Amino acid sequence: MSMSLNRRAVSLPGQESTSREQVLFWLKKLRSVTVQDLIDRMDVTGVAIRRYITELQEEGKIVTKVQRHQVGRPTHYYQLTDSAAELYPRQYDELATELFDELVTLYGEAGVALFFEQRSIRLKRRYEGAITGETTLEEHLEAL
């Protein structure tokens, strides 16, 4: 599924996306946006975007970071709060499974086994170096 990142409603096939949901989507995707960034990506007026931002701030879903300049008005950047970011599933397990399947397809099971063997060796070296000189289990855990 290919998706243009400019001036398109962002939604899954068969689902309507509200402008408010689009604001949240772009905040998640870009991490930090200005009102102009949102205007450039959505078919919504600046007045409407500011209204959504105000509502989302009141709900505790976004925060504002202000960047002051020597000349002119400060720039307001909007970001999702940690609690709002948690509303979006990260799906790392799905990504890991897909990556594993691709590795098997590209390099075969022997290639994937070699990858994990090499990774195991690197991790062992790293962790052994971290616990050098530590004597108790608690010290080992603290060092790691």
N, C-alpha and C positions, 0 to 999 in steps of 0.2 A: 504494500500500500504506500503510494507516494503522496506526500503532502507538502504543498507550498507553505512556507512560513510567513507569507505576507498576505494580508487582506483576505483571509479565508476563515470561515467558521471552523473551529477546531472541535470535532466531535467524532465519535465512532460511527461507522455506517449504520443507518437506521435510527440514530439518536440525534435529537436536536440539542444544540449547545446554546445556553443562554449567554448573553454578553458578560454577565457576572462570572459564569464558569470560565469563559474565555480569559477574563482578567486573571483569575486564579491559575489557569493553565500557563499563561505567559509568565506570570510571576514564578511559577515552578520551573519552567523551561529556561528562562533567562536569568533567574536568581535575583536580579536587581534591575528594576525598570523605572523609567520616567513616564509621565503622562504621554509625552510625545512618542515614546517607544510603543505604547499601547495604541495610540491613534494610528500610527504607521502600520500596525498589524491587524487592526479591526475596523469594521465598517460601523463605527460608533463615534459620536461627537466627543470632544474633550469634556464638555459639561457632563455628559452621561458617565464617562470614565471617572471623573472626579467624584460623582455621586456614588458609584460603586466602591471606589477607594474609601470614601468616608464611611460607608456602611461596613465594609470589611474591617476597617480600623476599629470601629465601635464594637464589632464582634470579636476583636482580638486576633484576627486572622492575618493581618499585615501590620508592619511597622514602617516608619519613615526614617530615612537617614538623610540628613541635610548636608550638602556640600556647598560651602560658602566660597565665593570668588572675590578677588580684589575689586572687580568692577561688575556691576549688574546684579541681578537677582540670584539668590542661591538656587541650586538645583536640588529638587526633592527626588530621592530614589526610594522606591517601595520594594519591600521584601516580605516573603511569607514568614510568619512566626514559626518556631519549631513545632508547635502544636498543629498548625495548619499544614505544614509540610508532611506531617505524619498521616494526614488524610489520604495521601497519595501512596499507593503501594509501590514499593521499590522493586519487587519481583526479582530479587537477586537469585532465588532458587531456580526460577525459570531460565534466567540468563545463564547460570552455571550449567544447567542441563543442556541448553542449546549449544553452548561453547564446547562442552564435552562431546556431544554428538558430532559437531563439525570437526573437531580434532580427530576423532575416530575415522570419519569419512576421508579427511585429507591425508592422515598419516598412518592409519591403521591402528589396531590395538597395540602392536609392539611399539609404535611411535609414542602413543599416549603413555604406555607403561614406562618408557624411557624418560619422558617428560616428568612424570611423578617421581621417579627414582632420583633424577637430578635435583628436583625441587626439595626432596627429602634430605639430600646431602647438604644443600645450601642452608636449609633451616636448621639442621643439626649443628652445622658450623656456627651459625649466628647465635643459637641458644647456648651452645657450649661456651662461646666467648663471653656471653652475658653473665654466666654464673661462675666464672673463674674466681676462685678465692672465697666463695660463699660456702658456708659449712652446714647450715641447717636447712631443712625443707622450707621453712618460712623465709629464710634469706634467699633461697633459690627462687621462690615464687615472687618475692618482692623485686628481685633483679630482672625477672622476665616481664 
